[in-house]
Amino acid sequence: MTVLLYTRDEQNCYNNIRNRFSKNVNLINEQYNHIHLRNYEEMIYSKIPLTFSIVLSAENHVTIIYRAPFPNGAAVALNLLGNSLFDRKGTVDFFDCVTHLYLKLFCNFAFSDVIKTTISIEAIGHKKKASSGLMLCFFMIFPVAFMITIYLHVEESDNGIVHLYERTQMKLITYWLASFIFDFIYAMIPICFVTFVTLAFGDGMLLKMECWYVLLPGMLLIVLVFLLQAYVFSSFFTSSTLAVITFLIYNIVFSSITFVVLYGIQREDLLYVSIFFPVIAINMLVASKGSKYKNSIFSFCPGDAENPPCLGTVFAIIFGNLLFYLIVLLICIYRRRCFSSCETSRADLNPYKENEDVLEERRNVENLGPDAFQIYTSNIRKTYSGLVAVRDITMGVQKGECFGLLGANGAGKTTFFNILTALMPPSCGYGCVGGIDIRKQPLFGFCPQKSHLIIELTVEETLYLFARLNGIKLKEEVIEIICESFYFNKIKDTLVERISGGELRRLSIAIALITSSEILMLDEPTTGVDPRTRRHIWNLLISLRSNGGSSQLLTSHSMEECEALCTKIGFINHGIFIGIGTLQHIKI
C-alpha cells in the first residue's frame, strides 16, 4: 500500500511540516498542480476537508488530505487507518511504524512488509514480524516439552523405583546424569522441530548466521534452566498430574501475567523478576537477537518500551535463572541433611520406663558400638509436629542374625523400618547399615511391602537390569540360579504387569538378593505368597543366614513366620520397644 500526503496550500506548507521532523525523513509531497494528472484526484479536491480526509482508491492506494492549520492531520489519519485495518495481514508492522510517526514521518507502507525508507523503520518491522510467531511458539513449546520429565520423575520417586536404584551399587550421580541426558535430548526434539518449522514459514531473517550464533547458545542455556526447574517441581509433589499442571500454570499463566503487568509499568522490574520465570528470558532473547546487536553481545542495557535489552543483559538473566534453580535444586536434594535437627517433643516431658530386656539390649549395643553390628541404631527418634512416632530406640543386628519387628498398626513399626531403610530421615539419633550412615547411601537388599517395578519390562529383563546396576559380571549364571530358586522359568518372558501378586513378591525378594545378600531388609516378605512358595522362601532365607552369614531384618504380622526365621524379636508399641529377645524368652 502506498500512502501519499497532499496539501492544498500555496504558502509552502510542505516546508513548515518538514521543519518539524528530522532531515533524514523521506517525505513524498504531491503539489496541487500535479493533481490534474490523475482523474480520480479531481474528485478528491472537489470539496476540501476541514482537517483531514482518507480516500481509498481502487488500486489499493490511500490518499490522505490535510490542511495547513492542522499539521498533525497526517498522523491522526494514519492512526485511524491502522485501527480500521486491524484484521488485515501485516498490521503489526503497520502499527509499529505508526507509533514512530511523531518522530519520523514516512510515507511508504506495504501490508506484507515495510518498504525500505529508513533503516530504523525497516529493522523494527522485521523484528516485530519475526518475533511475534516465535514469542507464542516459545511460550508454549518450552513448558510442554518438559511435561514428560516431571511426570517420570514424580512417578519413579513416588512408587519407590528410585529408592531401589539407590540401594544398588550405582552412584547417585550416575542416575542423575543418565536422567539429565535423556531428558535433555527428549526435550530438544520438539523444541528444535517447532523452531525450525516456525522459521521455515516465518521471516527468513533468523536463518542468517548473525542471528543463529546468538539464538542457539541462548536456547541451549534456557533448556538447562527448564530442566533444573522441572527437577525442582518434581521434588515437591507426590502426584505427577498435579506436578505437571502446576508447572504449566507457573510457566504459562503466571509468566504471562507478570510479563504483561511489569512490561507496562517499568522495564527494570521485569529484569529482576525474569530470574524466576525462564519464559520471560526466552522472549527477551528472541527480541534482542539480530544484526543490530551483533556488535554489542556483551553490552548491558535494560532497554525500554521500544527497544529490547542488550544481549549481555539477556544472557545475564539466563545465567541468573541457572544459578537460582540450581541452588533451589541442591536445597531440595540435601534439605534432609541441612534442616534435620533433634526436635524437642512431649516425650522429653513424659519419661517412660523401659522393660528390663530392652534396657539390657540398650546396654549391650552401646557397649559393643556400631562396628560390632551390621544394622545399628542409637536413640533413634522420629517426631511429626511434636507427636512422637519413634522414641529413642537403640538396637543392633549382628552378622548371621535375623531380627523381627512386630507390632500393631500405628505402633511405629513401619516408621522405624522406613528410617532403617533410608526412606525417611530420623529427627534425632544415629543409625548405620553396614557401617554407613543411614542418611547417606548404604548398600543392602530391600524388599518393600508394595512392589513397584517397571511394568513394561519382563521378569528376566528386570533381573538383568538390577544385575547390571550392581555390577555383577556373571549375570547369566546368577539370573539362571535366581530363576530356578524362585520358580521363574515359566514366567521369565512375561511382563511384570501381567504376573500375579505372589509372583511379584517373589520377584521383589529376588531383586533384594541380587542387590545384597549380606544385609536384607524385608517388609512382610511372604504376604500374598502361596504356602508352598512361602516355605521355599523361608528355607532360602535360613540358608543364606546359616551358610552365608546374612544379616536380616523383617517386619511381619505372622508369629509363625517370625518363629521360623527370626533369632531375635522386638515388639513395638507407641514408638518404643516393650519387649525384645528370642521367641522362647518372650513367651516366658
C-alpha positions in Angstrom: 0.0 0.0 0.0 1.3 3.5 -0.9 0.3 6.5 1.2 0.6 9.9 -0.3 0.3 13.2 1.6 -1.4 16.0 -0.3 -1.5 19.7 0.8 -3.7 22.4 -0.7 -1.6 25.4 0.4 0.1 27.9 -1.8 2.1 29.2 1.2 4.7 26.4 1.1 3.1 24.4 4.0 5.4 21.5 3.0 8.5 23.3 4.3 6.7 24.0 7.6 5.9 20.3 8.1 9.4 19.4 7.0 11.0 21.5 9.7 9.0 19.7 12.4 10.8 16.4 11.7 14.3 15.0 11.2 16.0 15.9 7.9 16.7 12.2 7.3 13.0 11.5 6.7 11.9 10.7 3.1 8.8 12.8 2.7 6.8 12.5 -0.5 4.7 15.5 -1.3 2.3 15.9 -4.2 1.7 19.5 -5.0 -1.7 20.8 -6.1 -0.6 21.4 -9.7 0.1 17.7 -10.2 -3.4 16.6 -9.4 -4.7 17.1 -12.9 -2.5 14.1 -14.0 -4.8 11.7 -12.1 -8.5 11.6 -12.9 -9.7 10.3 -9.6 -7.9 13.0 -7.7 -10.1 15.6 -9.3 -13.0 14.2 -7.3 -10.9 14.3 -4.1 -10.3 18.0 -4.3 -13.9 18.9 -5.2 -14.5 19.5 -1.5 -11.7 20.4 0.8 -11.8 18.8 4.3 -11.8 21.0 7.3 -8.9 19.0 9.0 -8.0 15.8 7.1 -9.6 13.0 5.0 -8.7 9.5 3.9 -9.5 8.2 0.4 -9.1 4.6 -0.6 -8.6 4.1 -4.3 -9.3 1.0 -6.5 -5.6 0.5 -6.9 -5.3 -0.2 -3.1 -3.8 3.2 -2.6 -4.5 5.5 0.2 -4.7 9.3 -0.1 -4.5 11.4 3.0 -5.5 15.1 2.6 -5.0 17.6 5.3 -4.9 21.4 5.7 -2.2 23.6 6.9 -4.0 24.8 10.1 -4.0 21.1 11.2 -0.4 19.8 10.5 -0.9 16.7 12.6 -3.7 15.5 10.4 -1.4 13.0 8.7 -0.5 11.4 12.0 -4.1 11.2 13.2 -5.2 9.9 9.8 -2.6 7.1 9.8 -3.7 6.1 13.3 -7.3 5.8 12.3 -6.3 3.9 9.2 -4.3 1.4 11.2 -7.3 0.9 13.6 -9.6 0.2 10.6 -7.1 -2.3 9.2 -6.6 -4.2 12.4 -7.6 -7.6 11.0 -5.5 -7.2 7.8 -2.3 -9.0 7.2 0.8 -7.1 8.3 -1.0 -4.8 10.8 1.7 -5.5 13.4 4.3 -3.9 11.1 1.9 -1.1 10.3 1.1 -0.2 13.9 4.7 -0.4 14.9 5.6 2.2 12.3 2.6 4.4 13.2 3.9 4.7 16.7 7.1 6.3 15.4 5.3 8.7 13.1 5.6 11.6 15.6 9.4 11.2 15.5 9.9 10.3 11.8 7.3 11.0 9.2 7.4 8.5 6.4 5.0 7.7 3.6 5.7 4.3 2.1 4.0 1.2 3.5 3.0 -2.3 2.4 0.7 -4.8 4.1 3.1 -7.6 3.9 6.3 -5.7 4.9 7.7 -2.3 5.4 9.2 -0.8 2.2 12.8 0.4 2.7 12.6 4.0 3.8 14.8 4.4 6.8 17.0 1.8 8.5 15.3 2.1 11.9 11.8 1.6 10.5 12.9 -1.5 8.5 14.6 -3.1 11.5 11.6 -2.5 13.7 9.3 -4.0 11.1 11.4 -7.1 10.7 11.8 -7.5 14.4 8.2 -7.4 15.2 7.2 -9.7 12.4 9.9 -12.3 13.1 9.4 -12.2 16.9 5.7 -12.4 17.1 5.5 -16.0 15.9 8.4 -17.2 17.9 7.2 -15.5 21.1 4.0 -17.6 21.0 5.9 -20.6 19.9 8.4 -20.5 22.7 5.8 -19.6 25.3 4.1 -22.9 24.6 6.7 -25.4 23.4 9.2 -25.0 26.2 7.0 -25.8 29.2 5.1 -28.5 27.3 8.4 -30.2 26.2 9.2 -30.9 29.9 5.9 -32.4 31.0 7.2 -35.9 30.5 10.3 -35.1 32.5 8.3 -34.1 35.6 5.8 -37.0 35.1 8.5 -39.7 35.0 10.5 -38.3 38.0 7.5 -37.9 40.2 6.2 -41.4 39.3 9.6 -43.0 39.9 10.1 -41.2 43.2 6.6 -41.9 44.4 6.4 -45.6 43.6 9.8 -46.4 45.1 11.8 -47.3 42.0 14.4 -44.6 42.7 14.8 -45.9 46.2 15.6 -49.4 44.7 18.1 -47.8 42.4 19.8 -46.0 45.4 20.2 -49.4 47.2 22.3 -50.8 44.3 25.9 -50.1 43.7 25.0 -47.4 41.1 26.2 -44.0 42.2 23.6 -41.3 42.6 25.4 -39.0 40.2 25.1 -41.8 37.5 21.4 -41.9 37.8 21.0 -38.1 37.6 23.5 -37.9 34.7 21.6 -40.5 32.7 18.3 -38.9 33.5 19.7 -35.5 32.5 21.0 -36.7 29.2 17.7 -38.4 28.3 15.5 -35.5 29.5 17.7 -33.0 27.5 17.5 -35.0 24.3 13.8 -35.7 24.7 13.0 -32.0 25.3 15.2 -30.8 22.4 13.4 -32.9 19.8 10.1 -31.0 19.9 11.8 -27.7 20.6 14.0 -27.9 17.5 11.2 -29.2 15.4 8.8 -26.4 16.3 11.6 -23.8 16.0 12.7 -24.8 12.5 9.1 -25.1 11.3 8.4 -21.6 12.6 11.5 -20.2 10.9 10.8 -22.0 7.7 7.4 -20.5 7.3 8.2 -17.2 9.0 10.7 -14.5 8.4 14.0 -15.7 6.9 16.0 -13.1 8.8 16.5 -15.6 11.7 18.2 -18.0 9.3 21.2 -15.7 9.0 24.3 -16.7 10.8 24.4 -13.4 12.7 21.2 -14.4 14.5 21.9 -18.1 15.0 25.1 -17.7 16.8 23.1 -15.9 19.5 19.9 -17.8 19.3 21.3 -21.4 19.6 23.5 -20.9 22.7 20.7 -19.0 24.4 18.2 -21.8 23.6 20.6 -24.5 25.0 21.0 -22.5 28.2 17.3 -22.0 28.6 16.7 -25.7 28.1 19.1 -26.3 31.0 17.1 -23.8 33.1 13.9 -25.6 32.4 15.5 -29.0 33.2 16.5 -27.7 36.6 13.1 -26.1 37.1 11.4 -29.4 36.2 13.6 -31.3 38.8 12.7 -28.7 41.4 8.9 -29.1 40.7 9.2 -32.9 40.8 10.7 -32.9 44.2 7.8 -31.0 45.8 4.9 -33.3 44.6 3.9 -36.8 45.1 1.2 -36.6 42.4 2.5 -36.5 38.8 -0.6 -35.0 37.4 -0.7 -32.1 40.0 3.0 -31.5 39.4 2.6 -31.2 35.6 -0.5 -28.9 36.0 1.3 -26.6 38.5 4.4 -26.5 36.2 2.3 -25.4 33.2 0.3 -22.8 35.2 3.5 -21.3 36.6 5.3 -21.1 33.3 2.4 -20.0 31.0 -0.2 -18.3 33.1 1.9 -16.6 35.9 4.7 -15.8 33.5 2.3 -14.2 31.0 0.6 -12.1 33.7 3.9 -11.0 35.2 5.3 -10.1 31.8 2.2 -8.0 30.8 1.9 -6.2 34.1 5.6 -5.3 34.6 6.2 -4.6 30.9 3.6 -1.8 31.1 4.9 -0.4 34.4 8.7 -0.4 34.5 11.2 -2.4 32.5 13.8 -2.7 35.2 11.3 -4.6 37.4 10.8 -7.0 34.6 14.6 -7.7 34.5 14.6 -8.6 38.2 11.5 -10.8 38.2 12.6 -12.6 35.0 15.2 -14.6 37.1 12.2 -16.6 38.4 10.5 -17.0 35.0 12.6 -18.6 32.3 9.8 -18.0 29.8 10.4 -14.2 30.0 14.1 -14.8 29.3 13.0 -16.6 26.1 11.1 -13.5 25.0 14.0 -11.2 25.7 16.4 -13.5 23.8 14.2 -13.5 20.7 13.6 -9.8 20.9 17.2 -9.0 21.4 18.7 -11.2 18.5 19.5 -9.7 15.2 22.2 -7.8 13.4 21.5 -4.6 15.3 23.0 -6.1 18.4 25.7 -8.4 17.0 28.5 -6.0 18.0 27.1 -5.5 21.5 26.6 -9.0 22.7 28.4 -8.2 26.0 26.8 -4.9 26.4 24.4 -4.4 29.3 21.3 -2.2 29.0 17.8 -2.6 30.4 16.1 -1.5 27.3 12.9 0.5 27.2 9.3 0.2 25.8 10.6 0.4 22.2 14.0 -1.3 22.3 14.7 -4.7 23.8 17.5 -5.1 26.3 21.0 -5.8 25.0 22.2 -9.4 24.7 24.6 -9.0 27.6 21.6 -8.3 29.9 19.6 -11.2 28.4 22.4 -13.7 29.0 23.0 -12.4 32.5 19.3 -13.1 33.2 19.6 -16.6 31.7 22.7 -17.3 33.9 20.7 -15.9 36.8 18.0 -18.4 36.1 20.5 -21.2 36.0 22.1 -20.2 39.3 18.7 -19.7 41.1 17.2 -23.1 40.1 20.5 -24.9 40.7 20.6 -23.5 44.3 16.9 -24.5 44.9 17.5 -28.0 43.5 20.5 -28.5 45.7 18.5 -27.4 48.7 15.7 -29.8 47.8 18.2 -32.7 47.4 20.1 -32.0 50.7 17.3 -30.5 52.7 17.2 -33.6 54.9 20.8 -33.1 55.9 20.6 -29.3 56.1 17.5 -28.8 58.1 17.2 -32.0 60.2 17.7 -31.4 63.8 16.8 -33.1 67.1 13.3 -31.9 67.8 12.0 -31.3 71.4 8.8 -33.2 71.9 6.4 -34.2 74.6 8.5 -37.4 75.0 11.1 -35.2 76.8 8.5 -34.1 79.3 6.9 -37.6 79.8 9.7 -40.0 80.6 8.9 -43.7 80.4 10.3 -46.8 82.0 11.8 -49.4 79.7 11.5 -53.1 80.1 14.5 -54.9 81.6 15.1 -56.8 78.4 15.0 -53.6 76.5 17.5 -52.0 78.9 19.8 -55.0 78.6 19.7 -54.7 74.8 20.5 -51.0 75.0 23.4 -51.5 77.3 24.8 -54.4 75.2 24.5 -52.3 72.0 26.1 -49.2 73.5 29.0 -51.2 75.0 29.8 -53.0 71.7 29.4 -50.0 69.5 28.3 -49.8 65.8 31.3 -51.7 64.5 30.0 -54.9 66.0 26.7 -54.8 64.2 25.6 -54.9 60.6 22.4 -52.9 61.5 22.8 -50.4 64.3 20.6 -47.7 65.8 21.2 -45.4 68.8 18.5 -43.3 70.3 16.6 -43.0 67.0 13.6 -40.7 67.3 11.0 -39.5 64.8 8.5 -36.7 65.6 5.8 -35.1 63.5 4.9 -31.6 64.7 5.5 -32.6 68.3 3.8 -36.0 68.0 6.3 -38.9 68.7 6.2 -41.8 66.3 9.5 -43.4 67.4 11.1 -42.9 70.9 14.8 -43.2 71.3 15.1 -46.8 70.0 18.5 -48.5 70.4 19.1 -51.9 68.8 21.6 -53.9 66.8 21.6 -56.9 64.4 24.9 -58.8 64.2 26.1 -60.9 61.4 24.1 -64.1 60.9 21.1 -62.8 62.9 17.5 -62.2 61.8 15.7 -59.5 63.7 11.9 -59.4 63.5 9.8 -56.3 64.2 6.3 -57.0 65.5 3.6 -54.5 66.4 0.1 -53.5 65.8 -0.9 -50.9 63.1 0.1 -47.4 64.2 2.6 -48.7 66.8 5.5 -47.1 65.0 6.8 -50.3 63.4 6.6 -49.1 59.8 8.1 -45.7 60.7 11.1 -47.3 62.4 11.5 -49.6 59.4 11.4 -46.7 57.0 14.1 -44.9 58.9 16.3 -48.0 58.8 15.8 -48.4 55.0 16.6 -44.7 54.4 13.0 -43.9 53.2 12.8 -41.1 55.7 15.4 -39.4 57.9 15.2 -39.6 61.7 14.5 -36.5 63.7 17.2 -37.4 66.1 19.7 -40.1 66.8 22.2 -42.2 64.8 21.9 -45.3 62.7 24.1 -47.2 60.2 23.7 -50.2 57.9 26.9 -52.0 57.0 28.9 -49.3 58.7 27.4 -46.5 56.5 25.2 -43.8 57.9 21.5 -44.3 57.0 21.3 -40.6 55.9 23.8 -41.4 53.1 23.6 -44.3 50.7 24.0 -47.7 52.5 24.1 -50.8 50.4 21.5 -53.5 51.4 18.9 -55.7 49.8 15.5 -54.1 50.1 12.1 -55.7 49.6 9.3 -53.1 50.1 5.8 -54.0 51.2 4.4 -52.8 47.9 6.4 -53.9 44.9 6.7 -51.1 42.3 8.8 -52.1 39.3 8.9 -51.1 35.7 5.9 -52.9 34.4 7.0 -52.6 30.7 9.9 -55.0 31.3 9.7 -58.8 31.5 10.7 -60.7 34.6 14.1 -61.7 33.1 14.8 -58.1 31.9 14.1 -56.8 35.4 16.6 -59.2 36.9 19.1 -58.3 34.3 18.6 -54.6 35.0 19.4 -54.9 38.7 22.3 -57.3 38.0 23.9 -54.6 35.7 23.2 -51.9 38.3 25.0 -53.9 40.9 28.0 -54.6 38.6 27.6 -58.4 38.6 29.9 -59.9 36.0 28.4 -63.4 35.7 24.9 -62.1 35.0 23.7 -65.1 33.0 24.7 -67.6 35.7 23.2 -65.5 38.5 20.0 -64.9 36.7 19.7 -68.7 35.9 20.2 -69.6 39.6 17.6 -66.9 40.7 15.0 -68.2 38.2 15.4 -71.8 39.4 15.3 -70.8 43.1 12.2 -68.7 42.8 10.4 -70.7 40.1 10.7 -68.0 37.4 11.5 -70.3 34.5 7.9 -70.4 33.3 7.2 -66.7 33.6 10.6 -65.1 32.9 9.4 -63.8 29.5 6.2 -62.4 31.0 5.7 -58.7 31.5 5.8 -57.6 35.1 2.3 -56.0 34.8 0.9 -59.5 34.0 2.2 -61.6 36.8 0.3 -62.3 40.0 0.7 -60.6 43.4 2.6 -63.6 44.8 4.9 -63.8 41.8 5.6 -60.1 42.2 6.6 -60.6 45.9 9.0 -63.4 44.8 10.5 -61.0 42.2 11.0 -58.3 44.8 12.8 -60.7 47.1 14.9 -61.9 44.2 15.9 -58.3 43.4 16.9 -57.8 47.1 19.1 -60.9 46.9 20.7 -59.6 43.7 21.4 -56.2 45.3 22.9 -57.6 48.5 22.6 -60.9 50.2 24.7 -59.9 53.2 22.2 -57.4 54.6 18.5 -57.8 53.8 15.6 -55.5 54.8 12.3 -57.3 54.2 8.9 -55.7 54.8 6.4 -58.6 55.1 8.2 -60.7 52.6 5.8 -63.5 52.2 2.5 -61.6 52.2 0.2 -62.9 49.4 2.5 -65.9 48.6 1.1 -69.4 48.5 2.1 -71.8 51.3 4.5 -73.9 49.1 6.4 -70.9 47.9 6.4 -69.3 51.3 8.1 -72.4 52.8 10.6 -72.4 50.0 11.4 -68.7 50.6 11.8 -69.4 54.3 14.3 -72.2 53.6 16.2 -69.9 51.3 16.5 -67.1 53.8 17.5 -69.5 56.6 20.2 -71.0 54.3 21.5 -67.5 53.5 21.8 -66.7 57.2 23.3 -70.0 58.3 25.7 -70.6 55.5 26.4 -67.1 54.1 26.2 -65.1 57.3 23.4 -62.9 56.1 22.0 -60.3 58.5 18.3 -59.9 58.1 15.6 -57.5 59.4 12.0 -58.1 58.6 8.6 -56.9 59.6 5.7 -59.3 59.9 2.3 -59.9 61.4 2.8 -63.6 61.5 4.1 -65.3 64.6 4.7 -68.4 62.5 6.9 -66.5 60.2 8.9 -65.0 63.0 9.3 -68.3 64.7 10.6 -69.9 61.5 13.0 -67.1 60.6 13.9 -64.8 63.5 16.7 -65.3 66.0 15.5 -62.2 67.9 12.1 -60.4 68.0 11.2 -56.9 69.2 7.7 -55.8 70.0 7.0 -52.1 69.3 4.1 -50.2 70.9 3.7 -46.4 70.9 7.1 -46.0 69.3 9.1 -47.9 71.9 10.3 -51.5 72.4 8.1 -53.1 75.1 9.9 -56.5 74.7 12.9 -57.9 73.0 14.6 -61.2 72.9 14.2 -64.7 71.4 10.7 -66.1 70.8 11.1 -68.6 73.6 12.2 -65.9 76.0 9.3 -63.6 75.1 6.8 -66.4 75.5 8.1 -67.0 79.0 
